[in-house]
Amino acid sequence: MQSKRRATIYLVLWILLIVPTFLAVLTLAYSLAAPEVVGYGVWPIFVVCSGGTAFPLLIFVALWWKHHRRYRALSDLAASLRVYREIPLGDLARRFRKTEVEIEALVAAAVSEGYATGWIDLANRRFVSLVADSPLAAAPPAPPQRPLAATEPSAERPGLTPPARFCRKCGNRVYPVAGTDEWECWSCGSVQGAEG
């Protein structure tokens, strides 16, 4: 992750140099537009100041862009490497439109900088991911939990739930009618007796 930190430093320096470069170019433009106000011999000083701030600005922009492209390439490659347990370097080379030698160097850089975990099997010319990082080697998913009964707790037996009842017409859940032994379906309006 050192390259990401270095790219961040270049970006901060680039941002810090924007303001003095803008001010130097602005004063240069003003001295050229109104030389009688500023003075006729002052504009070369502003040319030097503009160049003195613009040159490092362009260098930091170029360095940041270089590191940003490398970071993007390594993170894209690492995303592809994490998906497979094993993948031939030739397939990666075709996918990223590079030669196998370039892909091998990028994979080595991605592993050494911590973007991916695994190694390159030189005998078979393939990248082998570590077992813990591969989703194929992950533990099988847990079986689904049994659904809880769709019933409400009984007032007579707190902590225990009455058996679930369902409508004989539509199959939806029926609910007890207050003060009676009957059950009512809220979907179709059917009323059922307590006998079953």
N, C-alpha and C positions, 0 to 999 in steps of 0.2 A: 504494500500500500504506500510505499515510499514515493512512487511516481505520481500518485494522486495528490499527495501532500506537496510535492514539488510543483505540480501543475497549479495547485491552489495558490502557492506563493507567487508564481508568475502572473496569475490572474489578478491578484491583489496589487502587485507592482504596476501592472498594466493600467488598472483603474486609477491608482494614485498618480500616474503620469499623464492621464488624460487632461486633468485640470490645468497644470502648468503649460502643457502643449497648446491647449485651447487659448489660454490667456496670451501666450507668446505669439501665436498666429493672429489673434485678434489685434494686439498692439502693432504687429507688423503691418496688417491691413490698414489700420488707422494712420500709421506713420506714412504709408504710401498714398493714402487718399487725401490726407491733409498735412503735407510736409511743412507748411508755414506755421502751423500750430505747434507741432512737436519739434521741428527743427529738420534742416535738410541733411545733416550728416548722421542722424540717429538711426535710420532704417537698417544700416548694416549690423548694428548691435542686435536689433530684433531678429534679423535673419539668423545670426549665430545662436541666439537664445531659442528660436523656433527649432533649428536643426539640432541643438543640444538636447532638447527634450523630446523631439519627434523620433530621433534615431534610437534611443533606448526603448521608447514606446514600441516601435516597430519590431525591435529585437525581442522584447517580452511577449508581444502578440505572436510572433513566429514560434517562440519556445513553448508558449502555452498551447498553441494549436497542435504542435508536434506531440506534446504529452497527452493532450485531450484525444487525439486520434489513436494513440497507442492504448490509452485506457479503454476507449470504446472497443477497439479490436480485441483486447484481452478479455473484457467482460462479455462480449458477444461469443467469443470462442469458449470461454468458461461455461456459459449458459448451455452451449451445445454439448460440452464434455460432461456436464452433470446429468444429462438425460440418459446416457448410454453407459452400460457396464463396460463394454468394449466397443471401440470404433476404429476402423482402419484409417491410417493417416491419409491414404489416397482419397477416401470419401470426404474427409475434412478439407483436403486440398481442393477438390472439385467444388465443394460447397462454398468455400471462401475465395475461390478463384486465385489460388496461390500454388506454388510448387510444394512438393513434399518436404523439401529442405526448409523452406520458409515456415511451413506449418509446424514442423518439428521444433524450430526455434521459438515460435509463438507459444506452443504447448509447454515447452520447458520454461519460458518466461511466466506463463500463467500459473504453473505449478509452483515455481520458486517465489512468486509474489503473493501466493495465497488465494488466487482466484479459483483454482481447481485443486483437487486432490487425486493423486494417482501416479502412474509412471508410464513410460513408453517401453513397450516390449519390442526390442530391436530385432528379435528373431522373426516375429510375425509382422513387423512394421504397423503396430496398432497401439492406441492409447488404452490403458486399462485403468478404470476408475476404482477407487477404494470401495470396499463393500459397504461401509457405513454411509457413503455419499450417494450410492446408487439407489434410486427408488425401486428397482427390480429386486434388490436384496433386502428391502425393508420388511419388517414383520408383516404377516398377513393382516388384513383389516379385521377388527373385532366383529363378531357377529352382532346383528342388530339386537337391541334390548327388546324384551317382550313388552308390548304396549300395555300400559296400565288400563284397568277396567274403567270404562266411561261411566262411573257411578258417583253418586254423591254420598257423603257419610250419613248414616242414619241417626236420628235424634234419640232413638231408644238404645242403640248400641254405639256409643261414641268410640271412635277409633276403628270400628269395623264398617265395611261398606256393604250395602245391600247388593244382591245380585243384579246384574244389568238386565234390563228388559227391553224388548224390541217390538215394534209394531208388526201386527200380523198382516196388514195390508201393504205398507210401503217398505218395511224393514228398517226404518229409522228408529232412533231411541225414543222411548216413552218415559214420561215423568209422572210422579205421583200427584194426584189432585189433593189439595189440602183439605183435611177433615173427612175424607172418604177413603175407601179401600180401592179406588179406581185409579187407573193410569191413563194419561192422555198423550197422544202423539202430537207434537207441535207442528209437524209437517203437513199431515193430512187431516188432522182434527179427530181422528178415531179415538174413542174412549173404550178401554178394556177393563174388565173386571179383575178382581184380585185372584180369581181361581186359576189363572195361568195364562 
